[in-house]
Amino acid sequence: MKRINYRLVMFSLALSSFVALVQAQTPEWIWSSKSPGAEEVVFFRKVITVPENLGQAILVVACDNEATVWVNGKQVARNTEWSKASRANVSRQLKAGPNVIAVEAKNHGSAAALLVQLTLVQGGKKTEIGSDASWSVSPTAAAAWQTEVNLAGWAAAVSLGAHGIAPWGDVLKPAVASAASTIKTLPGFKVDLIKSSENEGSWVAMATDPKGRLIISPQEGKGNLLRLTLSATGSVESSEVIDLPVGGAMGLLYAFDSLYVSGSGPNGLGLYRLRDTNGDDKYDKVDLLRAIESGGGEHGSHALVLGPDKKSIYYIHGNFVKVPDDLAPTSPHRNYAEDMLLKRGEDGNGFGVGVKPPGSFILRMDANGKNAELVAGGMRNAYDFDFNPDGEMFAYDSDMEWDWGTPWYRPTRIYHMVSGGDYGFREGTAKNPSYFPDILPPTLDIGVGSPTGVKFGTGAKFSAKYQRALYAMDWSYGRISAVHLTPQGASYSATREDFIVGKPLNVTDMEIGQDGALYFLTGGRGTQSGLYRVTYTGSESTAPVGSVRDEAAAGARHLRHQLEAFHGKKDPKAVDFAWPHLASTDRWIRYAARIAIEAQDVSTWIDKALSETGIDGPLTALLAVARMAGPDARGAVLNGLDQIGNQTLSEDQLLAALRVLSVSFIRQGPPSANIMGDIVGALDPMYPAKSEAANRELSQILIYLEAPEVVGRTLDLLAKAKTQEEQLHYVFHLRNLKTGWTLAQRQVYFTWLNRDISKAQPELHPVATVKWFTDVGRDYGDGASYGNFIKNISRDAVATLSDNEKGELAGYITGKTRVPSAPVKARAFVQAWKMEEIVPALAQVGQGRNFAQGKDAYMAAQCATCHRLGNEGGAVGPDLTAVSSRFNRLDVLSAVIEPSKVVSEQYLNTTFLLKNDEDVTGRILEENDQKVVLLTDALNNVRTEVKKADVKSRAASKLSSMPEGLVNVLSKEELLDLLAYMESAGKSTAPNFTK
């Protein structure tokens, strides 16, 4: 059954209107003595008398350092951070007459104290009961201590002072999300903060039900889904907790008289359905519809959306989720593979090692979670998606920020998600460029960021332009983009503008309410959450509008849908219907036609493919043959390409032909040496080409074929390349070529690898790339994996050298890729800092700080060893450049002093228990069938190799690789300067340093 749990928001509203305060008691901080012991555990009790007809009861607890609270033997609250008091509605646990409040409290060193406040409302009267010296305390827990009313032998608690005293300050003040006044929006729009999370979790997902209520999920925990009832003006009238063992949802959907939850439940990770089976408006039944195999967390299973047909549920998954084994044979997205001609490289820091295609993907299923079809894939980690009024699906995909500065970096982007779509993401260096004809391109590249929620403005009481807009959230940089789509052929083009911007504004999800407002959440990774409401205050009409009418585009989309009807299905009509469209001038039509044909038996269309004339039609047909037919068809593919090569090709046609050749080599195998020689003869005069894209593809094919002149010509291109990305492309793909080198060419090659990469050089990057950084108010910097990519390339290249060559090149292959950082000067221990000692001074971080002292403190605390700030620092911890866009000061301080409290899964350690009962803990950098390589000491870059044969078990570690106590060498003022330095992104001109 669901526990009705009206939160303090509603409670406060009620108090302001009709509750009279008849008895108030200021709670006091209490403990067993004024000299607490380190790691001391004590037990508290208080017997209170509750009157008949109790209305509301709210319990608030804060403990330095940890407390668990029971009411009449039932656990009701837990607090692990005194600066964020925990709140619980205990109305159902209390009864008329005597009641026992019991608390187990723990100290973890330094100060220790407990504070409890219970507010009772009865008949319009409010009574406050607080902790004080009348509470009982004991060093041990007696039998029935949580429930027995009469229990002798306990001592009186010692009062340390009333609420409000130092060092704790005002902890009863409810936590508040970023004020609406700090949030910028477009003219004609208004933002209101309507609820802050009051220890109700860090919110990441939201849905609406038929009554217009908002259902919200925190990122962690079970039994803590919230259901908020809103007034006609959007204020929160009441808040309930859905008391069922599900939670941690990253996807919520109300459909088919059910609440669907993508999260954790009684049977582990999965898709759960919650139902009200007796009509009392309370969810009372939980069913697991689909288990999720692997892939929990931020790269796990995400959003759920009702399909345009109102019969299907679409379900998006991140790149760490295993594709289900029970896929329907009618799945449109099939036949995907890495399809990389030359050897791939894993991420330089080991993220996503061993993860195979399809990457992030979308399932379509029925209301019972059955008949699951794989609709599309090849994104990195799209969190959310939505359908426009035309029934077209769009998602906002994430980038891999560690790839900044590499040719395989793909920015965050909006994708038009279509049947059978492959969008080309592969792990490590294997990401496909957008010009490949066997994948689909983005609708819009947005830039750097961390995509979260996505929603069309359909149903919003906004002006027409903003009803049609797609809203896309960026968690890292605190912004919501309004993306404006224009029909273009069978797809769309797009532009964007900032719709909402704040700092911090760690946006996670949004919904259009029944009142026509846009509601959005902030939260994630343990940060403070808020619920906001966006309304239109302008003068334009807010009458509902449909999509922009473009008859030609509507006809093209209709044709694409006709072709998509054949996807995943064998149909004798498919080949004849689709074939003419292989030559379409519309890339999306060509793609849909090819997928329709690939779903049919190859024998029914291969002869037709090999006899096709022209350019675009034969290229698309030959791509299908290369993908679907075996090695026996390789010669025919090469002959077909030879015939096409006799014609004048456009840039796009040349790239398509080169891709068909590569796919044939990859999937059908290499031809004979004689034919390879003929291919070299045909391609050699074309290299170098006029365009960078053509040179990228030609270089890979000629390296694969070990063409005699490829080294010299590629090094010539390296010397002429204007961007680091183009240069790195040539360096990366030459690394495994063993033949065709002169000693002088090897010297040129290793000289490039030995460049100083410790300083950012924006002039070496495309203008669009640099703009993505300036758009979010930060300087350009290479990604966290860039240095290790260079090291790995150098390692691979050295492995191709003979002993002789290693000797001759000794001075080159031992070069350094980074200027070594200055050694950190040892400092004396100052104090083991605790949260309570710094929190009261956090307001001082915003102004009047010392920049030089903050920078020195950053170095002294060894932050730069592991963390990037701008383009400086290490790469084994999170990038801190934009930390103030997603974390408030309290959250940053907590991460500094309590690093293991919340650990991003990108930086999670894994503990391996070995067969000799020893264990090894570290972050996985490399893994194959034989071994695992772990980063076991981030500060000193120590790596440990573990043989798979020696492993008994493995489990995720809850400990951060960041040691505790790194700031204990700083004074209080230095620690505040450090926080200012991080908040300012290392900019001396920031307001933090003005006097």
VENPE-V185886 format. One record per backbone hydrogen bond with DSSP energy under -0.5 kcal/mol. CO is the residue of the C=O (numbers start at 1). NH is the residue of the N-H. Records with the same first field share a line. If there is no record, write none. Layout:
BEGIN
CO=NH + NH
END
This chain:
BEGIN
2=4
3=241
7=11
8=12
9=13
10=14
11=15
12=16
13=17
14=17 + 18 + 19
15=19
20=22 + 126
23=128
25=27
27=163
29=160 + 161
30=114
31=158
37=40
40=107
42=105
43=138
44=103
45=136
46=48 + 101
48=50 + 99
50=97
56=121
57=90 + 91
58=119
59=88
60=117
61=86
62=115
63=65
64=113
66=106
67=79
68=104
69=76 + 77
70=102
71=74
73=75
74=71
77=69
79=67
81=84
86=61
88=59 + 90
90=93 + 94
97=50
99=48 + 101
100=72 + 102
101=46
102=70
103=44 + 105
104=68
105=42
106=66
113=64
114=30
115=62
116=131
117=60
118=120 + 129
119=58
120=127
121=55 + 56
122=125
124=20
125=122
126=22 + 23
127=120
129=118
131=28
132=135
135=157
136=45
137=155
138=43
140=142
142=145
144=147 + 148
146=73
149=151
155=137
157=159
158=31
161=29
162=165
165=168 + 169
169=164 + 171
171=85
179=182
180=183
184=501
186=189
188=537 + 538
190=535
192=194 + 533
195=531
197=199
201=203
202=219
205=217
207=215
209=212
213=209
214=216 + 228
215=207
216=226
217=204 + 205
225=242
226=216
227=240
228=214
229=237 + 238
231=234
235=231 + 237
238=229
240=227
241=243
242=225 + 244
244=223 + 246
246=223 + 224
247=264
251=262
253=255 + 260
255=258
258=255 + 260
259=274
260=253
261=263 + 272
262=250 + 251
263=270
264=247
265=268
268=265
269=292
270=263 + 272
271=289 + 290
272=261
273=287
274=259
275=277 + 284 + 285
285=275
287=273 + 289
290=271
291=293
292=294
293=322
295=301
296=299
297=300
299=320
300=318
303=316
305=314
307=310
312=307
313=365
314=305
315=363
316=302
317=361
318=321
324=327
328=331
332=334
339=341
345=429
347=350
350=353
352=355
356=359
358=378
360=378 + 379
361=317
362=375 + 376
363=315
364=373
365=313
366=369
370=366
372=328
373=364 + 375
374=333
375=420
376=362
377=423
378=425
379=360
380=319
383=303
384=396
386=394
388=391
392=388
393=417
394=386
395=397 + 415
396=383
397=413
399=401
400=403
401=404
402=785
403=406
404=783
406=409
410=400
412=446 + 447
413=397
414=443 + 444
415=395 + 417
416=418
417=393
418=421
421=377
422=440
424=432
427=430
433=436
436=439
443=494
444=414 + 446
447=412
449=399
450=475
453=473
455=471
457=460
460=462
463=466 + 467
464=468
469=457 + 471
470=483
471=455
472=481
473=452
474=479
475=478
478=502
479=474
480=499 + 500
481=472 + 483
482=484 + 497
483=470 + 485
484=495
486=493
488=491
491=488
493=486
495=484
497=482
499=186
500=480
501=184
504=503
505=507
506=523
508=453
509=521
511=513 + 519
513=516
516=461
517=513 + 519
518=534
519=511
520=532
521=508
522=203 + 530
524=527
529=197
530=522
531=194 + 195
532=520
533=192 + 535
534=518
535=190
548=550
550=554
551=555
552=556
553=557
554=558
555=559
556=560
557=561
558=562
559=563
560=564
561=565
563=566
564=567
566=569
569=571
571=574 + 575
573=577
574=578
575=579
576=580
578=581
579=582
580=583
581=584
585=587
586=589 + 590
587=591
588=592
589=593
590=594
591=595
592=596
593=597
594=598
595=599
597=600
601=604
602=605 + 606
605=609
606=610
607=611
608=611
609=612
615=619
616=620
617=621
618=622
619=623
620=624
621=625
622=626
623=627
624=628
625=629
630=633
631=634
633=637
634=638
635=639
636=640
637=641
638=642
639=643
640=644
641=645
642=646
643=646
644=647
647=649
650=654
651=655
652=656
653=657
654=658
655=659
656=660
657=661
658=662
659=663
660=664
661=665
662=666
663=667
664=668 + 669
665=669
672=676
673=677
674=678
675=679
676=680
677=681
678=682
679=683
680=684
681=685
683=686 + 687
684=687
686=688
691=695
692=696
693=697
694=698
695=699
696=700
697=701
698=702
699=703
700=704
701=705
702=707
703=706
707=710
709=713
710=714
711=715
712=716
713=717
714=718
715=719
716=720
717=721
723=727
724=728
725=729
726=730
727=731
728=732
729=733
730=734
731=735
732=735
734=737
736=738
742=746
743=747
744=748
745=749
746=750
747=751
748=752
749=753
750=754
752=755
755=757
761=764
762=765
764=724
766=770
767=771
768=772
769=773
770=773 + 774
771=775
772=776
773=776 + 778
774=777
783=786
785=789
786=790
787=791
788=792
789=793
790=794
791=795
792=796
793=797
794=798
795=799
796=800
797=800
798=801
802=806
803=807
804=808
805=809
807=810
809=812 + 813
810=814
812=815
817=757
831=833
834=837 + 838
835=838 + 839
838=841
839=842
841=844
842=845
843=846
844=847
849=851
850=854
851=855
852=856
853=857
854=858
855=859
856=860
857=861
858=863 + 864
859=862
862=865 + 866
863=866 + 867
864=874
866=877
867=874
868=880
869=872
872=869
880=883
882=885 + 886
883=886 + 887
885=505
888=892
889=893
890=894
891=895
892=896
893=897
894=898
898=901
904=907
905=908
909=957
910=912 + 922
911=913 + 955
912=914 + 920
913=952 + 953
914=917
918=914
920=912
922=910
923=935
926=933
930=948 + 949
931=928
932=934 + 946
933=925 + 926
934=936 + 944
935=923
937=941 + 942
942=936 + 937
944=934
946=932
947=950
948=951
950=915
953=913
955=911
961=963
963=966
965=968
966=969
967=970
968=830 + 831
971=975
972=976
973=977
974=978
975=979
976=980
977=981
978=982
979=983
980=984
981=986
982=985
984=987
986=988
987=990
990=993
991=994
992=849
994=848
END
